[in-house]
Amino acid sequence: MEKAIIGGTGVYDIGEESYIKNIDTEYGQVEVYIVKIKGEEIVFLPRHGKGHSVPPHLINYRANMKALEKLGIKYIYATVAVGSMNENYAPGDIVVINDFLDFTKSRPITFYEGGNEGVIHSDMSDPYCTNLRENFYKVAKEKNIEIKGEGVYVCTEGPRFETAAEIRMYKALGGDVVGMTNVPEVILAKELKVCYSAIGIISNWCTGIEPTGITVHDIAGAMEGKKELVTKLFIDALQT
Ligand code: HPA
């Protein structure tokens, strides 16, 4: 298996058949869904575990990525739910992530912790895979699905949302969208030399960008249908 989709909780009925596989890694066990699409097996990894039960700061990112490596994965598309602080990107819009700002605080962010693993400083000049990005644009265009543009992803520690002052700061620093999960996922993918691309689905305006506060309800509403749509684009893009 060479191709995987991360984040697609609940969209496993897209293929012909699917089954669950448990993968043991040195960081813990990971449950993945293997879905057969046009005769090829594609791996689905729900980032937050079964039933969205793990909060962003406690996700076992290293186990998730090692499990994919163990399966032989070379290409990964990931969906990320994000708030927008860019007035051009409204709830429901789809954006391609092209860089990130890391404001996480307490998560393991590398496989290389010295000792036998050694010390590695991975290159971050191009964290997201250009080929996967281009394939995504291509299939979206073919299907007439609008991609709003590209954006810099700010990763916060969570699980709380940001204050209005924090959002003003992130915006001033060049951020477009905010989420809690893309770091260290993108970094670990780079360390494993896997092609990785993240597509953001805007679920809400960031705190202070709109007069009302963010509610879980807003997030669920704007995401309705979009995750499945993006997942279908991923499948087409992976077969390009
Ligand atoms: N902030 C952080 N993470 C998020 C948001 C947000 O506004 N929306 C969805 N994930």
Boltz pocket constraint, residues with backbone or C-beta under 6 A from the ligand:
constraints:
  - pocket:
      binder: B
      contacts: [[A, 81], [A, 82], [A, 83], [A, 84], [A, 156], [A, 160], [A, 161], [A, 162], [A, 178], [A, 179], [A, 180], [A, 203], [A, 204], [A, 205], [A, 206], [A, 207], [A, 214], [A, 219]]
      max_distance: 6.0
